[in-house]
Amino acid sequence: MRSRFALGAVAALAAAGLALTGCSGSAPGGSGTAAAGKVDGTGKTLDVMIAANTLYPTEQQKWFQDVSAQFQKETGATVKFETFASANDELTKIQTSVLSGQGPDIYDLGTTFTPTAYSTGAFVKLTDADWAKVGGRDRFTPATLGISGPTEKDEVGIPFLSRPFVMAYNKDLLKAAGIDKPADTWDGLAEQAKKLTSGDVHGMAIAYADSFDPWKFVWAMSMQQGNTILDLKNKKATIDSPAVKKAYQTYFGWLTEDKVVDPAAIGWKNAQAVAAFAGGKAAFLPMVSSSSRVTLDKSGVAGRYGYAVMPTIPPGKTSLPSGGKAAATIISGDNMVVAKYSKNRDLAFALVKMLTSADNQVKYTKTFGDLPTNAEAAKKIEQGDDLIASILEAGTKAYGTPFSGAWGDTQLALVNVVVQSIPGLSSGGVSSSDLESKLKAAQASAQASLSKAK
């Protein structure tokens, strides 16, 4: 079986795969059901697929153990965790499970992959009874429900954690340079970064080799210019537009033209960019979430950094153009989805209920930094925390990526433009014609996926 499948083919084959698993004769609710809302999972094991935490791998492994121990105490069942390392890995695993009709009981997906999961038809569409099994839809903060499904009555994703993206900045470096606060335009930020670049200290720390970060910059700058990347109404991809090209040129230009990024950043993942900022080697660290706090509060910049909303005015502009969206961040975080083929659906919902309880959400935030989706836990976390204000403000300026099964392939196409540009960046730059060629290929990939999407 090939490692990558066209999503359109996956959606088309999903019904057949699910029909085969239906032959098992399991009840719709799966085994492990008991009366009075209790779930007896004695002797059973739930399989959960979740992203590998590259910032805190040791802490994640301990969390896996703690979750399984708590769940066994509550239900008699254990939990086995599998991890994926990249967006491509994530998509491939979903596709493989859909085609085979077997795999993890629960997927913990980035919010932008929820439309992909939804489009396969392979995950449980949540009824009122299902929401009740996880504690009720109203236990979650409203903003985190924004990408659970195409409509409120047609949802598959249960919010697990919230991750609005912001920019960290070094207060001491900005003060020394006479800068009061980070700019609210991308051009202004670049000028500030130039002023802050000196010796081995650079204006920005950027993770060009990260599997998840690059496309978010391009998406935000494009949205601010009025380009949504996918025009769902007209079923048209818009990657081959001047707005998207300008976004990539700005993103690459920080390294090749403005010289405000460490040349080593060509090979950096997000963890390395965070480490550079934590070591005082960068003034700005854009596209990070509250999870960075766990590292920064134990570093040399502890108490000397802040968070700011990223610029919402696009490159080349001094104000938001007509039709532009002041997109500060994607609606970001993780949703949990339950597979229709699971023989332990009620047990799966019981685990989600446990993980989204107020106590467990607060513990998770203190360990990993990501924000709670549980409304009660969110209130507890916000109290007396000055750093969180900008993160919450960014959340109010969040926009969802297009809710289409084509978005998974589109996101990968946007990242692949950066991946394919690494050799050019290493040699000094990416020419206009070379970039246009790569955007043309990305456009073709996104359009093909969008044309097949339902």
Secondary structure, DSSP 8 states (H G I E B T S, - for coil): --S---HHHHHHHHHHHHHHHGGG---TT-S-B-STT-B--TT-EEEEEEE--SSSHHHHHHHHHHHHHHHHHHHS-EEEEEEE-SHHHHHHHHHHHHHHT-S-SEEEEEGGGHHHHHHHT-B----HHHHHHTT-GGGB-GGGGTTSSSBTTB---EEEEE---EEEEEHHHHHHTT--S--SBHHHHHHHHHHH-BTTBEEE---TT-SSSHHHHHHHHHHHTT--SEETTTTEE--SSHHHHHHHHHHHHHHHTS--B-GGGGG--HHHHHHHHHTT-EEEEEEE-GGGHHHHTTSTTTTSEEEE----B-TT-SS--TT-----EES-EEEEEEBTT-S-HHHHHHHHHHHTSHHHHHHHHHHH--EESBHHHHHHHHTT-STHHHHHHHHHTEE----STTHHHHHHHHHHHHHHHHHHHHTT---HHHHHHHHHHHHHHHHHHHHH--
